[in-house]
Amino acid sequence: MNDLLHIVILAAGKGTRMYSKLPKVLHQIGGIPLVQHVINTAQSLQPASIQVVIGHGKELVQDQIQSPVTWVIQDQQLGTGHAVKCALPHLPKDGKTLILYGDVPLTDAATLKQLLDLAGNEVGLLTDVLEQPQGYGRIIRNEQGICAIVEEKDADANQKQIQEINTGILVLPNAKLEKWLNTLQNSNAQGEYYLTDVIALAVQDGVTVHGMTVRASHLAAGINNKLQLAEIERIYQAEQAKALMTAGITLRDPNRFDLRGTLQHGLDCIIDVNVVIEGDCVLGDDVHIGANCVLNNATIGSGCQIAPFSHLSDCVVGTDARIGPFARLRPNAQLGNDVHIGNFVEVKNSQIGNGSKVNHLSYIGDAQIGTQSNIGAGTITCNYDGVNKFKTTIGDHVRIGSGSMLVAPVTIHNLVTTGAGSVITKDCPENHLSIGRARQTNIANWKRPEKQNK
């Protein structure tokens, strides 16, 4: 832990230009709220404390973000300077404070460590150089370092030619912080206290302001609208894809892949286009995932083939399984090795043993299936009576005929075969053929309804 480092994250704004009921900092990049990205980076620096200043939608922010931080309430949003001042009671008189922003999600730890080292016990400011700097405060330098920030509206013709701009990410000495914050004025059109005004106050006090230019603009880019959100999402996904491919995964098209969580993987995994990985997923060796699949908190064993358009959520799949196409594994589906789940098959809260197959158009819910059993097309485990769920137990080497309805609770013992079209309501003894069909009745002279001509 760095006992002399404290971090304040400003996250109180509404985000009017997002046109959303959701606070801006809860919009997501890679399936993670913007402010959570910033908190995660802050935690990686191992500071003595992290303060997150919240205001608009504060209850929702606190509810969704469970990280161990100190919440600071800014009831009135009176500017960035006022926001940091709200955090002052939680900051000691020594050490330094790093100011971050809840809507700047991609700032990385390496950049911040470099800025902290550069600032030392003085002031550090992260800057950027833009081809089109219009609208941003310009950085004015002299031989000692940064001497001023001039806002666009106050800049003269020469200053407007400056391409180095202020990102707002600052390192400030705690010994001076309270004095500077209390000196800030709100004599501007917005009536707000601007944190950037501390730069001029530092220069007045003879404190050097060290400027460091970020190596890539997206590392300091804030998000103000849905367009910028989408742009940063694509940058983030490109970085994720690059890291996975560097680690050995084959992505058929890295531009058509989304990672919205974490992915652990073995060797020689191949992922086709338009695959979305959510939550925490694990792939063994030689796993192939077909196009347009969605995996959410799924663990997939080595040698598995996931065919296109399959959805797997909160499930575990053993080795050498075949899933899909158009299959759905719902929460607590646990598949053994060499299991086949075919097209338009749904499995929920069920355990399927090694070598068993459910290949076509079936629903398996609240069931336990043994080894080397085959479930015929169109089979349904009738597990719900409208109020309660019941379990279906199927043994080893069982063959369920097509179109069977297995009315739970029911047990089908080892080596049973059921006739196609059966409704099974009673337990089936081992090594029996079980048939549960109603006798067919043919009704003569039945007049069926027909549409009437208008």
Sequence and secondary structure as in RCSB ss.txt:
>XXXX:A:sequence
MNDLLHIVILAAGKGTRMYSKLPKVLHQIGGIPLVQHVINTAQSLQPASIQVVIGHGKELVQDQIQSPVTWVIQD
QQLGTGHAVKCALPHLPKDGKTLILYGDVPLTDAATLKQLLDLAGNEVGLLTDVLEQPQGYGRIIRNEQGICAIV
EEKDADANQKQIQEINTGILVLPNAKLEKWLNTLQNSNAQGEYYLTDVIALAVQDGVTVHGMTVRASHLAAGINN
KLQLAEIERIYQAEQAKALMTAGITLRDPNRFDLRGTLQHGLDCIIDVNVVIEGDCVLGDDVHIGANCVLNNATI
GSGCQIAPFSHLSDCVVGTDARIGPFARLRPNAQLGNDVHIGNFVEVKNSQIGNGSKVNHLSYIGDAQIGTQSNI
GAGTITCNYDGVNKFKTTIGDHVRIGSGSMLVAPVTIHNLVTTGAGSVITKDCPENHLSIGRARQTNIANWKRPE
KQNK
>XXXX:A:secstr
 EEEEEEEEEE    GGG SSS GGGSEETTEEHHHHHHHHHHHT EEEEEEEE TTHHHHHHH  SS EEEE S
S   HHHHHHHHGGGS SSSEEEEEETT TT  HHHHHHHHHHHTTSEEEEEEE SS TTS EEEEETTEEEEEE
 GGG  TTGGG  EEEEEEEEEEHHHHHHHHHH    STT    GGGHHHHHHHTT  EEEEE SSGGGG    S
HHHHHHHHHHHHHHHHHHHHHTT EES GGGEEEEEEEEE SS EE TTEEEEEEEEE TT EE TT EEEEEEE
 TT EE TT EEEEEEE TT EE SS EE TT EE TT EEEET EEES EE TT EEEES EEESEEE SS EE
 TT EEE B SS B  EEE TT EE TT EEESSEEE TT EE TT EE S B TT EE         TT     
    
